[in-house]
């Protein structure tokens, strides 16, 4: 049980680091015109795994939250999908 806690906390810490890193990259791009790349999927996937591994039943139902809040995951996929639809409509 202790091992699951340690692994889950490490994964959730890495996830938070990646989520905030992706947010900083987007904000720096908008405000400072810096061009950097997001770390796609890492924060969301690692966070989802971390929540699933936590030995608390009530956290498991929120496994999808990291995938939605990580800008390099869900929101990026939506943006790419919208961009592709726009390109196909204009051709």
DRENDO-1510 file (C-alpha; in Angstrom, 1 decimal, always signed):
<recs>
REC; n; res; u; v; w
REC; 1; UNK; +0.0; +0.0; +0.0 .
REC; 2; UNK; +2.8; +2.4; +0.8 .
REC; 3; UNK; +4.5; +1.7; -2.5 .
REC; 4; UNK; +1.2; +2.6; -4.4 .
REC; 5; UNK; +1.1; +5.9; -2.4 .
REC; 6; UNK; +4.7; +6.7; -3.3 .
REC; 7; UNK; +4.3; +5.9; -7.0 .
REC; 8; UNK; +1.0; +7.8; -7.2 .
REC; 9; UNK; +2.4; +10.9; -5.5 .
REC; 10; UNK; +5.5; +10.9; -7.7 .
REC; 11; UNK; +3.3; +10.5; -10.9 .
REC; 12; UNK; +0.9; +13.3; -9.7 .
REC; 13; UNK; +3.9; +15.6; -8.9 .
REC; 14; UNK; +5.3; +15.0; -12.4 .
REC; 15; UNK; +1.9; +15.6; -13.9 .
REC; 16; UNK; +1.5; +18.9; -12.0 .
REC; 17; UNK; +5.0; +20.0; -13.2 .
REC; 18; UNK; +4.1; +19.2; -16.8 .
REC; 19; UNK; +0.6; +20.8; -16.6 .
REC; 20; UNK; +2.0; +24.1; -15.2 .
REC; 21; UNK; +4.9; +23.9; -17.6 .
REC; 22; UNK; +2.6; +23.7; -20.5 .
REC; 23; UNK; +0.5; +26.5; -19.1 .
REC; 24; UNK; +3.7; +28.6; -18.8 .
REC; 25; UNK; +4.7; +27.8; -22.4 .
REC; 26; UNK; +1.3; +29.0; -23.7 .
REC; 27; UNK; +1.3; +32.1; -21.6 .
REC; 28; UNK; +4.9; +33.0; -22.5 .
REC; 29; UNK; +4.0; +32.5; -26.2 .
REC; 30; UNK; +1.0; +34.8; -25.9 .
REC; 31; UNK; +2.6; +37.5; -23.7 .
REC; 32; UNK; +6.2; +37.4; -24.6 .
REC; 33; UNK; +6.0; +36.0; -28.1 .
REC; 34; UNK; +8.3; +33.1; -27.2 .
REC; 35; UNK; +8.0; +30.1; -29.4 .
REC; 36; UNK; +8.4; +26.8; -27.5 .
REC; 37; UNK; +6.8; +23.5; -27.8 .
REC; 38; UNK; +4.3; +21.9; -25.4 .
REC; 39; UNK; +5.1; +18.5; -23.9 .
REC; 40; UNK; +2.1; +16.7; -25.3 .
REC; 41; UNK; +0.2; +14.1; -23.4 .
REC; 42; UNK; +2.8; +13.6; -20.6 .
REC; 43; UNK; +1.1; +15.6; -17.9 .
REC; 44; UNK; -2.4; +14.3; -18.6 .
REC; 45; UNK; -1.5; +10.7; -19.0 .
REC; 46; UNK; +0.8; +10.6; -16.0 .
REC; 47; UNK; -1.8; +12.4; -13.9 .
REC; 48; UNK; -4.5; +10.0; -14.9 .
REC; 49; UNK; -2.3; +7.0; -14.1 .
REC; 50; UNK; -1.4; +8.6; -10.7 .
REC; 51; UNK; -5.1; +9.1; -9.8 .
REC; 52; UNK; -5.9; +5.5; -10.8 .
REC; 53; UNK; -3.1; +4.2; -8.6 .
REC; 54; UNK; -4.0; +6.2; -5.5 .
REC; 55; UNK; -5.4; +3.8; -3.0 .
REC; 56; UNK; -8.5; +6.0; -2.5 .
REC; 57; UNK; -11.6; +4.9; -4.3 .
REC; 58; UNK; -13.1; +8.4; -4.5 .
REC; 59; UNK; -10.1; +9.7; -6.6 .
REC; 60; UNK; -10.4; +7.0; -9.3 .
REC; 61; UNK; -13.6; +8.5; -10.7 .
REC; 62; UNK; -11.6; +11.7; -11.5 .
REC; 63; UNK; -8.9; +10.0; -13.6 .
REC; 64; UNK; -10.0; +12.1; -16.6 .
REC; 65; UNK; -9.3; +15.5; -15.0 .
REC; 66; UNK; -5.6; +15.7; -15.8 .
REC; 67; UNK; -6.3; +14.8; -19.4 .
REC; 68; UNK; -8.7; +17.8; -19.6 .
REC; 69; UNK; -6.7; +20.4; -17.7 .
REC; 70; UNK; -3.3; +19.7; -19.3 .
REC; 71; UNK; -3.1; +22.1; -22.3 .
REC; 72; UNK; -0.8; +19.5; -24.0 .
REC; 73; UNK; -3.5; +16.9; -24.0 .
REC; 74; UNK; -7.3; +17.5; -24.4 .
REC; 75; UNK; -7.3; +21.2; -25.3 .
REC; 76; UNK; -4.5; +20.7; -27.8 .
REC; 77; UNK; -6.3; +17.8; -29.4 .
REC; 78; UNK; -9.5; +20.0; -29.7 .
REC; 79; UNK; -7.4; +22.8; -31.2 .
REC; 80; UNK; -5.8; +20.5; -33.8 .
REC; 81; UNK; -9.1; +19.0; -34.7 .
REC; 82; UNK; -10.7; +22.5; -35.2 .
REC; 83; UNK; -7.6; +23.5; -37.3 .
REC; 84; UNK; -7.9; +20.5; -39.5 .
REC; 85; UNK; -11.7; +21.0; -40.0 .
REC; 86; UNK; -11.0; +24.6; -41.0 .
REC; 87; UNK; -8.3; +23.6; -43.5 .
REC; 88; UNK; -10.6; +21.0; -45.1 .
REC; 89; UNK; -13.5; +23.4; -45.4 .
REC; 90; UNK; -11.3; +26.1; -47.1 .
REC; 91; UNK; -9.9; +23.7; -49.7 .
</recs>
